[in-house]
Amino acid sequence: MIGTASAPASSANLGPGFDCLGLALELRCVVAAVPSDSWELEEGGAITALEPGDLVLSAAQAVADEPHRITITNEIPRARGLGSSAAVIVATAAAVLRSRGLEPTGEDLFAIANELEGHGDNAGAAVFGGLVGAMGDSLAHLTLHPSVRIVVAIPDIHLKTQAARNALPAHVPHGAAARNVGRVAFLVEGLRSGNAEILAMARGDELHETYRASLSPLTGELIKAALDSGAMHAGWSGAGPTALAFVTDSTVAAVTAELEHVLQDGGEIRQLGVATTGWR
């Protein structure tokens, strides 16, 4: 029996919400799973053996002992800060369960993805869709005002999550942490209300963006360009190098044009809808 499932892209952090805010975006990873004689991955027409430590194998073995062939069709750019790994985990686990005649629950898929990812922001968005807040095993569904539009600037360069994690210090100053808590409060309320003045108070970050800046200076340039051209808020998307900007109908054209000017031929600009449905 073939099981199929998909899960959306996601942007984590959204600036100051390090490891606790995630937003699902309408790019999808589609997975098909079928029992096989050995664990195999089929992607882009090539078939390779799945080895221990592979994220796809870990997601599949979280729900099944018997080998499967996993076929992945993924329109989410990888190693760009758009939640590709969370989408792969969620869609793989769901597809393998369906291949066994079992229907997954969102709660079970979130538990699997949260454990494998180590944080629930991308995992929660990939499973449930929309805007979420995560802390440990807990998840809150947050409100995004319908007037808010999303533009992402996706550089061609890759930035591995582990490299971005390694750039972070073990400790941050108390004042920096306190200021970031304040920024998150303004960010959540600004996204709920669509209020540009409130969102302006959420700008900046002192937990991760500051320390990762040297890994992708282009990301900082893109964020500045977005804000200077009218974005209500902008920040690193996950571990980068993608930059995400919140705009309105009246500013989307100007922000897009300025991001294209900065990025030139070194990537792509996308206007993405919110994935209000997570896995399916």
VOSE-383742 format. One record per residue: residue in one letter; y, x, z of N, C-alpha, C, CB in turn. Coordinates in steps of 0.1 Angstrom, whole numbers, plus 2048, in hexadecimal, padded with zeros to 3 digits. Last residue first. Glycine has a CB too. Example, Ala and Ser with C-alpha at 12.3 -4.5 7.8 and 13.67 -1.06 7.14 Angstrom:
# VOSE-383742
s7EA8808477F588984780088184F7FA88D839a7C788484E7D387B84E7DF88484E7D387185A
END
This chain:
# VOSE-383742
r8AD7F68358A77E983089B7EC8278B27E2828w8C580284D8B98038468B47F58408AD80984Fg8E37F084D8DD7FD84E8D07FE8468DA80185Dt8FE7DF8408F07DF8428EA7ED8438E87D6838t9177E883A9167DF8459077DC84991C7D2842a9238048309167FE82F9147F583B90B80982Ev94380382193B80482E92E7FD82C9437FE83Ag94981480294980980B94180C8189437FD803l95C8307F895082B7FC95281E805948835804q9698437DF96D8387E89608307EB97882F7E1r9668667DC9608597DB96784F7E595085A7DFi96A8847CB97187A7D396A86D7D19808797D1e9588A37C995C8967C496288D7CF94F88F7BFg95D8C67BF9568BB7C795A8AD7C195A8BB7D6g96F8D77B39668DC7BD95F8D27C596D8E57C6d9838D37A29768D179C96B8D67A69758DA790q9998C67BA9988CA7AC9898C87A799D8D87AAl9A08C37D59928C67D29908CB7C498A8BA7D4v9BC8BD7D39B78C87DB9A98CC7D79B88C47EAh9BC8A77C19C48B37BE9BF8BF7C69D38B07C1e9AC8957CE9A789B7C19AF8A77BE9A98907B6l9BD8907E39B08967E69AB89C7D99A688C7ECe9D18827D59D488F7DC9C78977E09DC88C7E9a9C486C7CC9CA8757C29CD8837C99D786F7BDt9BD85F7E49B28647DB9B886E7D19AD8587D3v9D68597EE9CD8627F59C28687EC9C685B801a9DF8477DA9E78537DD9DE85D7E49F38507E6a9CC8327DC9CE8397CF9D58477D29D78317C6v9CD8297F79C182F7F29C38377E59B78247EFt9E381B8019E382A8019D78307FA9E482F80Fs9DE8007FF9EB8057FA9EC8147FA9F6800803d9C67FC80B9C77F97FC9D47FF7F79C77EA7FAt9C38188219C480A81E9C680880F9D1804825v9AC8308309B882C8299B981D8289B883381Bf99D84B84099F83D8419AC83983A99E83884Fa98A8658329978608359968518369A186482Al97688283797787383698486F83A96C86D83Fa96889E82897389983097388A82D98189F82Ct94B8B38289528A782495D8A382D94889B822p93B8C88319498CA82F9518BE82A94B8D5825g9388BA85393F8BF8479358C383C9488CA84Ba92A8AE86792C8BD8689338C285C91E8C386Ag93D8908639318978699348A686B925895861s95889685394D88C85394189485894B886844w97789D86296A8A285D96089785D9658AE865g99188585B98A88F86397E89485C98788A871a9AD86F85D9A487785599E88185E9AB87E849h9C185185B9B985B8639B086285A9B185386Em9D18468489D38428569CC84C85F9CE834859a9DF85882D9D38538349D78508439C885E834g9F586381F9F68558249E985082B9F884C819s9F787D8199F887380E9F68658129EF877803d9F188B8309FF88C82AA0188281FA0089A824l9D68858339E088083D9EE8808379E088884Aa9CB89281D9C988481F9D487E8289BB881825a9D28AD8229D78A68169D68978179CF8AB80Ak9C48B283A9D38B283A9D88AB82E9D88C183Ai9AA8AF8309AE8A683B9BE8A683B9A98AB849l9A98C481E9A78B78199AC8AD8239988B4816e9AC8DA82E9B68D88249B58C981F9B48E1818g9958D883D9A28D78449AD8D483A9A58E384Ct9828DE8299828D183098F8CE8379768D183Al9888F882298B8EE81898B8E081F9818EE80Dp97C90883698B90683698F8FB82D992913832s9619078449659008389748FE83995E8F3836l95F91885A95391685295790F84494990E859s97691686897492286096892185797392E869a9738FE87697D8FF86C97B90B86398B901872r9648FA88C95D8FA87F9668FD8739568ED87Cy9758F88A196B9038A19649048949619018ACt9838E089B98A8ED89E9818F989C9908ED8ACe96F8CD89B9768D088F97D8DE8909808C688Bh9658CA8B695D8D08AB9658D589F9528C68A7l9788C48C996A8C78CD9628CD8C39648BA8D1e9918BC8C29908C98C99828CC8CE99A8CA8D5d9A38AD8A89978AE8B09968BC8B698A8AB8A7g9B88958979B58A189D9A88A18A59C08A58A6r9C587489E9C387F8959C088C89D9CF88188Da9CA85D8AB9BC8628AC9BA86F8A49B38588A7m9E38548A69E185A8B39D38608B49E48518BEa9DF84688E9E685388E9E585B89B9F585188Bl9D482E8979CC8388919D28468909C7834883i9EC82189F9E28258A99D88308A39DA8188ADe9F881E8869FF8268919F582A89CA0A81D897a9E680E8789E981C8749EF82487E9F181D867n9CE7F98819DC7FC8849DE80B8819DF7F9893g9B67ED8809BC7F18739CA7F58759BB7E6869s9A87E68979B47DE8939B97E18869BE7E189Er9927F88979907E989999C7E189498E7E78A8l99E81089299580B8889927FC88A988813889g9AD8118AA9B481189D9AB80C8929B981F89Ae9998128BD9A28078BD9A98068AF9AD8078C8v98D82B8B798581E8B798E8128B697D81D8C4l9A383C8B999C83B8AC99482E8AC9928468ABf9AB83B8D49B58368C99AD8348BC9C08418C7a9948458DF9998388E39A28328D89A08388F1v99485F8D49898558D198D8478D497C8598D8r9AA86A8E09AA8688D199F85E8CD9A78768CAg9A186C8FB9AD8638F79AD8608E89BA86A8FBv98D87E8F898A8718FD9958678F998787190Cn99D8948F199488E8E798F8808EB9888978E5r9AA89A9089B28968FD9A988F8F29BA8A18F7a9948A291899C89691B9A48919109A5899927a98C8BA90A9838AE90B98B8A290E9788B1916a9A38C990F99F8C69019968BA9019998D28FAg9A28CC92B9AE8C59249AA8C19169BA8CE924h98B8DB92F98C8CD9349978C592D98E8CD943p97F8EE9139898EC91E9898DD9229978F191Av95C8F090D9698EE9089738EC91496A8E28FEh93E9039089478FC9119558FB90A94890391Ea93090F8F39289088FD9318FF907920912906p93F9098D393E9108DF9359088E994C9138E6l9319078B29379008BD9369088CA9328F28BFa92391289D93191689E9389108AB939911892n90B90589C90C9138A291A9188A490491C899r9118EE88E90E8ED89D9108FB8A39008E889Fa9138F987591F8F387B91D8F188A9218E5874a8F990187190390B87191090687790690F862q8EC8E88728E98F287D8F48FD87D8DC8F887At8F58DB85B8F98D68688F78E18738F18CA86Ck9028EF8408F78EB8488FB8E68568EC8F6849l9158E88269168ED83490B8E783D9258E983Ah91C8EF8049138E980E9168EF81C9058EB80Ai9368E67ED92F8EF7F69278E880093A8F87FDd9438D27DF9368D67DA92F8E07E39388DD7CDp9528B97F59528C67EF9448CA7E99578D17F8i95C89A7F594F8A17F694F8AE7EF9438987F2a9708848059718907FC9658987FE97E8977FEv97186180796B86E80B96D87880095C86C80Ev98184581498084F80997A85B80F98F852803i98182481D97C83182097C83981396E830826r99780B82C98F81082198C81F82499880F813v99E7EF84099B7FE84099280183499580384Ds99E7D48429A87DA83A9A67E98389B67D883Fp98B7CC8559887CB8469927D183D9877BC843h9857E287098E7D886A98C7D885B99D7DC86Dl9677E588096F7EC8769787E186F9677F486Ct9597E68A095F7DE8969687E788D9677D389Cl9387F28AB9467F18AC94C7EA89F94C7FF8ADh91C7F08BF9217EC8B29307EA8B391A7E08ACa90E80A8D19177FF8D191C7FD8C39238028DAl8F18178E18F88158D59018098D68EF8148C8s8DE8308F38E68248F28EF8238E68EE8228FFd8D38488F88CA83E8F18D28318EF8BE83C8F9g8F085A8F58E285A8F98DA8518F18E1858908m9068458E690584E8F18F784E8F690F84A8FCa91A83A8CA90D83E8D090F8478DC9048458C5g9288208B792A82A8C191D82D8C89348268CCv92C8188949248188A192A8238AA91581A89El93280487993780E88293180D88F94780C883g9177FD8619247FB8689288078709237EF870g8F38018698FF7FF86190C7FD8688FD7F2858f8DC8068778E27F98798EE7F68708E67F8887v8D282086E8C98158718D08078718C381787Fa8E982F8698DE82E85F8D58228618D683B85Ea8F682E8828FC8288768F282686B907831871g8E483A8938E882C8958EE8268898F182B8A0a8E38548878D784C8898DB83E88A8CF851895n8FE85E88A8F885B87D8EC85287D8F5868876d8FD85C8A89088578A090385489191386189Fg8EA8678BB8E88598B58F38548AB8E78508C0h8D88858BA8E487E8BD8E48718B58F18868BAg8C18908B18C68958BD8D388F8C18C88A48BCe8B088989C8BE88E8998C48958A58C7883895l8998818A989888B89F8A689289C892886892e8A386C8BA89C8778BF89C8838B688E8738C3n8AF85B8A78B78618B28B086D8B88BA8568BDa8998538988A485B8928AD86289C8AD852889i88A8458AB8848508A488F85989E87C84B898a89C8318B489683A8BE8918478B788B8338C6f8A182489C8AC82B8A28A68358AC8B58218AAl88881889788D82288E89982A89489281B881d8878068AD87D8118AC88281C8A287080B8A6e89D7F58A789C7FD8B48928098B38987F48BFg8967EA88F8A17F38908A17FB89C8AE7EB88Ft8737EA88887E7E488F88A7EE88F87B7DF89Dp85D7E786B8647EF87686F7E687D86B7FB870e83E7D886684D7D78638557DE86F8517C8862l8217E58578297E38638387E285F8267EE86Dg8117EF8438117E18458197DD8528037DB846r81380983D8088058468087F684A80980D853s82B80A83081E80D82881280A83081E81C824r83C80584483A7FA83B82D7FD8328457F8831l83D81F85083881385783480884E84380E861v84882D83A83A83083F83582484783A83D847a86282283A85982082E84A82383285D82A823a86C82985386B81B84F86181984487881584Ba86C84585186583E85B86283085886C83F869t87E84883B87084D83A86884684587085C83Da89683D84388F83783888183B83789683A82Bv89C84E85989B83F85B8938398508A983985Ci89D86884D89486585989185685A89A86A866v8B186483A8A38688368998658418A2877832a8C785F8498C28558408B485883C8CB854834a8CA8778578C786A85F8C18608558D4865866s8CF8888428C388A84A8C087D8528C5896853s8E887F8388DC87E8308CF87F8388DC88A825g90287D8438F78778498EA8768418FB86984Dl91688C83791587E83490887783991787C825g91A8A88369208A084192089183F92E8A4843r90D8B582391B8B38209218AB82C91D8AC813a8F18B881F8F98C38269088C28238F38D0821r8EF8A48028E98AA80D8F28B68128DB8AF80Ap8FB8847F78FC8927F68F789980390B8977F3i8E68697F18EF86F7FB8F087E7F98EB86B80Ae8D385F7E18E08607DB8EB8667E58E58537D6n8B28657DE8BD8667E88CA8687E08BB8717F2t89285D7E089D85C7D68AA85B7DE89B8507CCi8738697E88818677ED88A8677E18858737F6t8538627F385B8647E786A8607EB85685B7DBi83886F80384586A80584E86D7F984C870812r81786980882086F7FF82D86780181B86E7F0h80786E82980E86681F81486F81481885C825p7EC8708417F68768377FB86B82D7EE88182Fe7ED8608617E68628547F186784A7E085584Fd7FE85A8767F68678767F086A8697EB865881a81F84D87981284D87380B85A874813849864v83885088483384288382584287D83C83A87Ba83F86A88484386289083D854890852861890q83887386C82E87587683286E88382B883878a85186E85E84486785A83A86886683F86D84Ea86288086B86587286B85886A86887086F861s85589986585789587385A88687486389C87Al85789984984A89985084B89485E8438A684Fv87389C84786C89084185E88E84886A892832l8788B485387D8A885987689C85488C8A7856d85F8CC8598668C584F86B8B885585E8C3842g84D8D586C85B8D886E8648D186485D8E786Dp8328DA8568378D88648458DD86682E8DF86Ee8388D08348338DA83E8398D684C8388E883Al82D8BF8188358BE82482F8C782F8368B0829a82B8CC7F78248C980482E8C980F8198D4807t83B8BC7DC8398C87E48328C37F18468CF7E8i8438B37BC83B8AF7C78388BC7CF82E8A87C3a85F8A87A98578B37AE84F8AE7BA8608BF7B1g8708937A286589679985C8A179E86A89978Cg8828917B88878977AB87C89A7A288F8A37AEe8678937CE8768917CC87A8987C087D8977D9e84E88D7E485188D7D686088A7D58498827CEl83A89D7FB8478997F88498997E98528A17FFe81C89780E82389C80283189680181B8997F5w7FF89C82080D89982281589F81681389E82Fs7E288F80F7E98998167F88958177E88A7810d7D88798047CE88280A7D588D8127C68887FFs7ED85C80D7E88668047DE86F80B7F486F7FFp80083D80E7F58468137F08508097EA83E819v82283E80481483980180A8438088128387F2a84483680483983D80B82C83680783B83D81Aa86583B7F98588347F784D83C7FD8558317E8v88783880187A83F80386F836800879845811v8A983F7FA89D8357F889183D7F989E82E7EAc8C88408068BC8488058B183E8048BA852810r8E98387FA8DC8358008D183F7FD8D78277FBl90A8308049018397FB8F48388029078487FBe91E82181491681C8099128277FF91D811802l91C82B83692382B82991982881E92A839826a92282785991982684D92082484090E81B84Fl92E83C87193283186892983285C941832863g92F84589492984688692D83A87E91A847887l9358588B193A84E8A793385089A94984D8A6c92B86D8BF92B8608C59308558BC9338608D2d92E8878B79218838BB9208758C191B88D8C5f9508858BC94588E8BA9388898C094989C8C0g9688778B295D8708B89508788B795B8638B2p97F8828A597C8858B396F8808B99888818BBg97287E88697D88588C97888889B98A87D88Cl95A87188296786A87D97387188496685B881n93F87388C94A87989395787288F94B887890a92E86D86C92F86E87B93C87587F923876880s92785885393186285793186286693F860851s90A85283F91284F84B91C85B84D90A84D857a8F58408288FC84C82C904848839905851821p8DA8288308E782D82A8EB83A82F8F182382Da8B88258248C282682F8CF82C82A8BC82F83Bs89A81381B8A681B8188AF81B8248AE81580Ca87781181188380E81A88E81781687F811829t85580880B86280D80686D8098118668077F8g83380F80883E80A81084B81080B83B80D81Fi8168067F782280D7F682D80780082780E7E8m7F480880080080080080C8098008007F680C
END
